[in-house]
Amino acid sequence: MSRQLMIPAADTRLYAVDAPGGTPALLFLSGGFGTVQNWSRVIRRLDGKYRTVRFDARARGKSGRSADYSVQGAVDDIGRVIDATDIERPILVGWSQGATIAVRFATQHPGRVGGLVLIDGAYPIAMFDEAGKQKVRAQFRRLGWIMRILAALGRSARMSPAESANVVIEMDAVNGELAPDFAALDCPTVFVVGTGAHSGATEDEMRTVRAAVAEAEESNERVSVFATTPHKHTQILNKAPDTVVAAIEHVIHESS
């Protein structure tokens, strides 16, 4: 039976769900404003074959608010969850921002990760100039009321529009710095690539972002594209859970 945990993390606590199963353990890392609920269909497809751990990042879902929503804080929280659940060399499965922090954790902690599954994220390219950053800030000011409603339902982040915008802007900047991280990875790593536009970005802009996966592949023989799905960024976990599970199985095989 799954157990629910509240894990201390700096000035807050993180809500986690730890379900029993075989090895290796899988640790799921959600998108920038996602929650543990996003992984439900993937977890069901796994049907208890592996131990699974998922958690809400700071101010998301059932986790507490914090004064720190930085990428490095999110990276450090991965280590806190690993320590609290006592899992060894988990496969990190990250979607969107979760993919970014998965790569950064793996390179900051060599040997602690068995493999990476990166779902439409962690592409090593930065896209925002100053005008782009202002566009993001304006977008979140417009979306603030919707996010407050979703947060009340446990489906988004309890963050201000400015805090939310800063999360996206910093993630873009960190993605632009990931090339050395990919070159340094010591574990099998695969991408599941989406298609179509994404919130605030055109299809052309997303094609540019996703094309940067080639740089990650070229930098390290352990890195490859496992699949491209005919689904938009926000639809992959719901509409292509079988593809995600197949990518996980592939990485487990490569890591054994």
C-alpha positions in Angstrom: 0.0 0.0 0.0 1.2 3.5 -0.8 2.4 5.7 2.0 2.1 9.5 2.1 4.9 11.5 3.6 5.6 15.1 4.5 9.4 15.7 4.0 11.2 18.6 5.5 12.8 20.9 2.9 14.6 24.1 3.9 11.7 26.4 5.1 8.8 24.1 4.1 7.6 20.5 3.7 7.1 18.4 0.6 4.2 16.1 0.1 5.3 12.7 -1.3 3.7 9.4 -2.3 5.8 6.3 -2.0 4.3 3.1 -3.6 5.9 -0.3 -3.1 7.4 -2.4 -6.0 10.5 -3.9 -7.4 13.9 -2.3 -8.2 15.1 0.0 -9.4 12.9 2.7 -7.8 11.5 5.4 -10.0 11.4 9.0 -8.9 8.9 11.3 -10.8 9.6 15.0 -11.2 6.7 17.1 -12.3 6.5 20.1 -14.6 6.9 23.7 -13.3 3.3 23.9 -12.0 2.3 20.2 -12.0 1.5 17.9 -9.1 1.7 14.2 -8.3 -1.7 13.8 -10.0 -0.1 14.3 -13.4 1.6 10.9 -13.2 -1.5 8.9 -12.4 -1.9 7.2 -15.8 1.8 6.4 -16.0 1.8 4.9 -12.5 -1.3 2.8 -13.4 0.5 1.4 -16.5 3.5 0.3 -14.3 1.0 -1.7 -12.2 3.3 -2.1 -9.2 6.3 -3.5 -11.1 8.7 -0.9 -9.7 8.7 1.1 -6.5 7.5 4.6 -7.4 8.0 7.9 -5.6 6.4 11.2 -6.6 6.2 14.5 -4.8 4.8 17.9 -5.1 7.4 20.6 -5.4 7.3 23.7 -3.2 3.9 25.5 -3.2 2.5 22.9 -5.6 -0.3 20.4 -4.8 -0.1 19.6 -1.1 3.4 20.8 -0.4 4.0 24.0 1.7 4.9 27.4 0.4 8.5 28.6 0.5 10.6 31.7 0.1 12.8 29.9 -2.4 11.4 28.6 -5.8 14.8 28.5 -7.5 16.0 25.7 -9.8 18.8 24.9 -7.3 16.3 24.7 -4.5 14.3 22.2 -6.6 17.4 20.2 -7.4 18.3 20.0 -3.7 14.8 18.8 -2.9 15.4 15.8 -5.2 18.2 14.7 -2.8 16.0 15.3 0.2 13.3 13.1 -1.2 15.8 10.4 -2.1 17.2 10.5 1.5 13.8 10.5 3.1 12.6 7.5 1.2 15.9 5.7 1.3 15.9 4.8 -2.4 19.2 3.9 -4.1 20.2 5.0 -7.6 16.6 5.7 -8.8 15.6 6.3 -12.4 14.6 10.0 -12.5 11.5 10.5 -14.8 11.1 14.3 -15.4 8.5 16.2 -17.4 9.2 19.8 -18.5 10.9 21.6 -15.6 11.2 18.2 -13.9 13.5 17.1 -16.8 15.7 20.2 -16.3 16.2 19.5 -12.6 16.7 15.8 -13.2 19.7 16.6 -15.5 21.2 19.1 -13.1 20.8 16.7 -10.1 22.4 13.8 -12.0 25.5 16.0 -12.9 25.8 17.5 -9.4 25.6 14.0 -7.8 27.4 11.5 -10.1 26.7 7.9 -9.2 23.4 8.6 -7.3 21.2 8.2 -10.4 20.5 5.1 -12.4 19.2 6.8 -15.5 17.1 9.7 -16.8 13.8 9.8 -18.8 13.3 13.4 -20.0 9.8 14.2 -21.2 9.7 17.2 -23.5 12.1 19.2 -21.4 15.7 19.9 -20.6 16.5 21.0 -24.2 19.8 22.7 -24.0 18.8 26.1 -25.4 17.7 29.5 -23.9 15.0 31.3 -25.8 14.1 34.5 -23.8 15.6 37.9 -24.6 14.4 40.8 -22.4 11.3 41.2 -24.5 10.5 37.5 -24.1 10.9 37.8 -20.3 8.4 40.7 -20.2 6.0 38.6 -22.3 6.2 35.8 -19.8 5.6 38.2 -16.9 2.5 39.7 -18.7 1.2 36.2 -19.4 1.3 35.2 -15.8 -0.4 38.4 -14.7 -3.3 37.5 -17.0 -3.4 33.9 -15.8 -3.1 34.7 -12.1 -6.8 34.2 -11.4 -7.0 30.9 -13.2 -3.9 29.6 -11.4 -5.5 30.6 -8.0 -8.6 28.5 -8.8 -6.5 25.5 -9.9 -4.3 25.8 -6.9 -7.4 25.7 -4.6 -8.2 22.4 -6.3 -4.7 21.1 -5.8 -3.8 21.2 -9.4 -1.4 24.1 -9.7 1.0 26.3 -7.8 0.1 28.6 -4.9 2.5 31.2 -6.1 2.1 34.9 -7.2 2.2 35.8 -10.9 5.6 37.3 -10.4 6.9 34.1 -8.6 5.4 31.9 -11.4 7.0 34.0 -14.1 10.4 33.8 -12.4 10.2 30.0 -12.3 9.7 29.9 -16.1 12.4 32.6 -16.8 15.0 30.9 -14.7 14.3 27.5 -16.1 14.9 28.9 -19.6 18.2 30.3 -18.5 19.3 27.1 -16.9 18.3 25.1 -20.0 20.7 27.3 -21.9 23.5 26.2 -19.6 22.8 22.5 -19.8 25.2 21.5 -22.6 28.1 20.8 -20.2 25.7 18.9 -17.9 24.7 16.5 -20.8 28.4 16.0 -21.7 29.1 15.0 -18.1 26.2 12.6 -17.6 27.3 9.1 -16.4 23.9 7.3 -16.8 21.7 6.3 -19.7 19.4 9.2 -20.7 16.5 9.3 -23.1 14.2 12.0 -24.4 10.5 11.7 -25.2 9.9 14.6 -27.5 6.5 16.3 -28.0 5.0 18.2 -30.9 3.0 21.3 -31.5 2.8 24.6 -29.7 3.0 25.2 -26.0 1.6 27.9 -23.8 3.2 31.2 -24.8 5.2 29.7 -27.6 4.4 29.1 -31.3 4.9 25.8 -33.1 8.0 27.4 -34.8 9.5 28.4 -31.5 8.9 24.9 -30.1 10.5 23.3 -33.1 13.6 25.5 -32.4 13.6 24.4 -28.8 13.2 20.7 -29.5 15.8 20.8 -32.3 18.4 21.5 -29.6 18.0 17.8 -28.5 20.6 17.1 -31.2 23.2 19.0 -29.2 22.5 16.8 -26.2 22.8 13.6 -28.2 26.0 14.7 -29.9 27.7 15.6 -26.6 27.3 12.1 -25.0 26.8 8.6 -26.3 24.6 7.8 -23.3 22.0 10.4 -24.5 19.4 9.6 -27.2 15.9 10.3 -28.3 13.7 7.3 -27.5 10.5 8.5 -29.1 8.6 11.5 -30.6 4.9 11.6 -29.7 2.2 13.3 -31.7 1.0 15.2 -28.7 1.4 18.7 -27.3 3.6 19.3 -24.3 0.8 19.3 -21.8 -0.9 16.2 -23.3 2.0 13.7 -23.2 1.5 12.2 -19.8 -2.2 11.7 -20.3 -2.2 10.7 -24.0 1.1 8.8 -24.3 1.6 7.0 -20.9 2.6 3.8 -22.7 5.4 5.6 -24.5 6.6 7.0 -21.2 6.6 3.5 -19.7 8.4 2.1 -22.7 11.1 4.8 -22.3 11.4 3.9 -18.6 11.8 0.2 -19.4 14.5 1.0 -22.0 16.5 3.1 -19.5 16.2 0.3 -16.8 17.5 -2.2 -19.4 20.4 0.1 -20.4 21.3 0.8 -16.7 21.4 -2.9 -15.7 
